[in-house]
């Protein structure tokens, strides 16, 4: 099968781009896959690529690499039309050259909009993967919701990355005449993230002993809830290492200083060439904490990577986190923003390392059996085949 994948943003800097690259690469093992991306998107995709000329840069919900990107909610109608038409020309050119059997778009807007126009002209099935940021834009700016409702009947299928995400999609499109939603979560590389990684480098660099610190990883944004973890730190009986960067970095530093908290260290952002160090941190941490606050945490690759590394989670009961943990079977769920509950839950695992080992082993097996990219790609392939049979 020939699959044209469309990704409208920078190809690095977030979970959605990692999802796109990983799934496309896995699908390419048994399909002919090409990827349509914006020019200058810092792509390192080892697949056939087509680039479309962007009139200006636009961001989804956040962007680490395009500091000058505009937000969808700030675009004028004219700017939106200019941007969408540019993507249309790029996608049409890729379709003519590649002649795909199906188009897989990431995000409903603007790539999903454009793909429905292509569908009408070339009768090519369209499948759209929402990642949550597109839904949030529709909630904030009704222009996008209205346009999406007008086109949704032309989409063969929308995929979510977790059951709660599916529910959100159905809430947004409750007035749609026809809507097929399937859950295709993200995966992780279980050969890369595993329990038996040497951790001496972490001990030497950060002065922490294996299984004697708490880890947090992610973008420093308000919705990620790292301020709640820092506030809980004064009652957590262990050092906390935080890996990440973002708009909230200075606020978090100020909070640590102002509160006189001594057991939190900010390690900064890790470039891809430091992935080995991140893997060591996952493996050597006693617990990984994911304190997210909103449903926009539709899946969370940090959670998958930590569990694959044999380390249990303490995570907020929002978005895709209950799905990853199977309702708490492979870690502990806490109320988002509940600082006291967060501290108590982390401390309960600190005082019961046998329980950490048990949860870690269960979590590792859960990921190996359900969240490898080969398993995820097969789920996606089954959907694609059902679509093309109906042509």
N, C-alpha and C positions, 0 to 999 in steps of 0.2 A: 504494500500500500504506500502511496505517496502522500506525505503529510506536510503541509506548510504550517509552521508555527509562527505566530505573530506576537511579539513582545514590544510594547510601545515606549518603554522607559529604559534608563541605563541598566545594563546587564549585570551590574554588580552593586552590592550595597544593601541587600535585603532578602527576606525569605522567599518572596515571589520570584525573584530572578534566579535564585538557587533552585527552586522548584522547576522553573522552566528549563534551565540548562540540564538538570539531572534527568528529568523525565524525557526530554528530547533525545538526550544521549542514549538512554536505555531503549527507547523506541527505535532508534536508528540501528540497533543490533538485528532487527528483523523487518525493518521498513526503510523506505527511502525518505529521509527527513531533511527538510531545508528550513532555515530560520530567517524571518524578516525582522530586522532590528533597526533602530535609528542610527544614522551615521554618527561616528565618534562616540559610540556607547561603551567603549572599553571592553569589547567582546573578546573573550578567549575561548569561544565555542569551537570545538573541533568538528564542525559540521558545515555543510554547504550553507552560505549565508547570502542574503540579499539586504541591501541597505536602502532606506528611504530618506530623502532629504527633508529634514525638519526645519520649518520656518523659525522656530524658537523652541526652547526646551520647556517641557511641562513635567511636573512631578505627580506621583500618586498621592501618598499621604506624607511621605518623608523621603529624603534623598541625601545620601552621604557624598555622592560624587558630583552632582550638578548643583552647585551652590546658587547658580543664577536661574534655576528653573522656576517657572511660574506655577501657581496652584490652579487647578481646574476651577475652583470656586471664584477665582479672581479674573478669569478670562471674560472678555467682552464677547458678545454674540459674533462679532466679526472675526475676532481672534480664534474663536472656537471653530468657525466655518473654515478659516484658512488652514488651521492645523489638521482638521478632519479631512479636508480635500487633499492635502499633501500626503497624508497616510493612504488615502484611497488610490492616488496615482502610484504610490510605491507598492501597494498590495496588488493592484491590477497588473503592474509590470511583472511582479514575481509570479503571479498566477499564469500569465501568458508564457513566461519562460519555463516555469517548473511544471505546470500542468498537474496540480495536485488532485488527489481523489477526495481529500477533505482538508478543511482549514481549522486549525486549533488556535484560538485567540486567548491570550491572557488579559484579563480585565474586560468588563462589559463595555467600558468606555475608555478611549474612543475606538479601540480595535474591534470590539464586538459590533459597534454601529457600522463600521466600514465593511466588515465581513458580511453583514446581512445585505448590503448593496451588491457585493460581489456574488453572493448566493443567488440573488434575483437575476443577475446577468448571465451567470455560468452554471447555475444549478449544482453548485458544490455544497455538500453538507457542512454546516458550521457547528462547532462545539466550542463553548466559551467556559474558561475556568475563572471564576470570581476568586479574589483573594481577600475581600473585605474592604479594602480601601475604596473600591469603586462603589460599594453600597453606602459607605459613609458619605461620599461625595453626593450621592443621590439624596440622602437625608438632609444634607446641608443646602443643596441647590436644586430646586425642583425642576429646573430646565433639563437636567440630566435624567431625572426620573421620568418626565413626560416623554422625552425622546426614546428612552429605553423601552417604555411600555408600548410605544408605537411599533417597535421593531421586534419585540421579544417573540412574537409568533413565527418569525422567520428563522429562529434559532432552533437547530435540531435538538440540542441538549445543553444545559448549564451544569457544570460540575462544581461542587463545593469541596472543601478540604476537611470538613468535620460535620457531624450531625447537627450541632448547634448552628453552624454556618449555613447548612441547608435550610434550617428553620428561618434564619434571618432572610435568606433569599426569597423564600415563600411569603414572608411577611411583606417584604418590599413590593413583590409582584402579585399581591393578593387579588388584584383586579385584572390580571392577565387572562386571556381567553384560553391559552394553552401553554403549559409549562412542564418541561421534564427536567427534574433535578436529580443528579446522581452524586454520591459522595466518593471522591477519589483523593484520599489524603496524600500528604507528602511522605517521603521516605528518608532513609539515611544509609550511609555506607557502613555496614556492620563490620567490615574488615578494617576500616579506618578507625572507627570509634569502638573500642573494645576494652575489656577489663584488664588485660595483661600487658599494659604498656609501662615501660620503665618510667619512674617519676623522679629520679634524682635531680634532674634539671630544675624542677619546680622547687624542691627542697633547698637547693643551693641559691636560686635566684630570690626567693621570697621568704626564706627562713621559716617555712611551715612544714610540719611533718605530715606524711601521708595519712589520710583519714582523720586529720585533726584540724580541718578548717571547712568553712561553708563557702560555697561559690555562687555568684550570680553573673549571668552573661546576657548581653543584649544592648539594644540602642537605648541611650539615656534620653527618653522622652517621658513626658508627664504620664501618658497612659500606661507606661511599662511599670510604674509603681515602685521604682527603686528608692524613692524617698521614704516609703513605708518600711522598706527593709532596713534602711539606715536608722530610722527612728526606733525600730525594734532591736537594733544592734546593742543598745545599752543593756538590754536584758538577755541577750543571747550569749551563752557561756562558751564562746569560741571565736577565733578570728574569722573575718569575712573578707573575701577577695572579690572585687567586682571588675569584670572585663567589659569594656565598651566605651562608647563616646556618643556625643550627640548634643542637641540643643540644651539639655538640662545639665550638662557637665558642671558648669560653674555654679549652678544652684545647688547641686549635690555636694560640691566641695565646700561651699559656704555653710551648708547644713551640718556637715561633719565638724567643721571648725567651730561654728556657733554653739553646737551642742556638746562640744568637748568629747566627742566619741573617739576612742583610741583603738578600737578593734576592727576598723574598716579601712581597707586599702583599695584605692582606685588604680588599676593597672593600665588603663588606657585602651585604645583600639588596637586589635591585633590584625595586621595585614595578612593576606593569604599565606605568605611565606612563613608566618608564625603559627600556622595551623598545628604543627607538631606540639607546640607549647600549650595550645588550647586543649588538645587531646590529653596531654599529661594532666592538666588541671581537672578536667572532667573525671579522669580515672582516680586521681589522688584525693579529690574532695570527699568528705563524708556525706554531704547533702548538697544538692543544687536547688536553689530557691528561685521560683518564677513568680514575682509578686504583681503580675499584670492586673489592671483595673477594669478593662472594658472588653466587650465582645469582639473588638477588632483583632484580638489575639486569636485568630481563627484556627490556628494549629499550634505553632511554636516548634521550630526545628531544634532549638536549644534543648527542649524537653526530650525529643527523640534521640539527640546525640548523647545526652546525659544518661538516659536509660540504656542505650546501646553500650555505654561505657561501664555499665554495672553499678551506677550511682543512683540512689532513689531521689525523688523530687518532693519538695514542698511547694505546692502551686495553688494559685487562686482558682476558685471554682467559676471561671469565666471562659467564654469562647470554646476553643478546642481542647483545653487542658483537661477537663473531666474525661473526654474521649481518649486522650493519650493514656491517662492513668486508669482507664476502665472503672471510673467512679471511685477511685481511691485504692484499687487493688495493688498498684505498683508504686505507691507513694501516699502523701497526705494532701488533702484539699483543705483550703482555708477560705474564709470570707475575704473578698477583695477589700483592701484598705484597713482590715482589722489588725492593728499593730500588736495588741496584746495576744490575740489568737495566733498570729504568726510567730511571735517569740516563743510562746508556750509549745507550739507544735515542733519547731526546730529543736528546742531544748529536749523534748521528749525523745527525739531520735539521737541527740547527742548522748543522752544517758542510757541508750539502749542500742549499742553498736551491733549486737546480734540481729536485731530487727532491721537495721540498715543493710546488713549482708543479705538477709532473707529477701527484703524488698528489691535489692539490687539484682539478685539472681533471677527473681521473677520478672523484673523489668527487662533485663537483657533477653531472656527467652521470648518475651512478648514482642519485642522489636524484631528479633531475628525471624520470627514466624509470621509477622504481620506488616512490617514496615520497611522491608528492603525495597530498593527501587525496582527489582525484577517483579516482585509481587504487585507493586503499584502500577507498573507498566502493563501488566497483564489485565488488571482491572480496567485500565483505560482502553486497551486494545479491544476488549470485549464490547465496550460501548461503541467504539469506532466501527467495529464489524457489524453491529446491529443497525447502525445508521446507514452504512453503505448498502446493506442488503435491501433497504427500503426504496432505493432509487429506481 
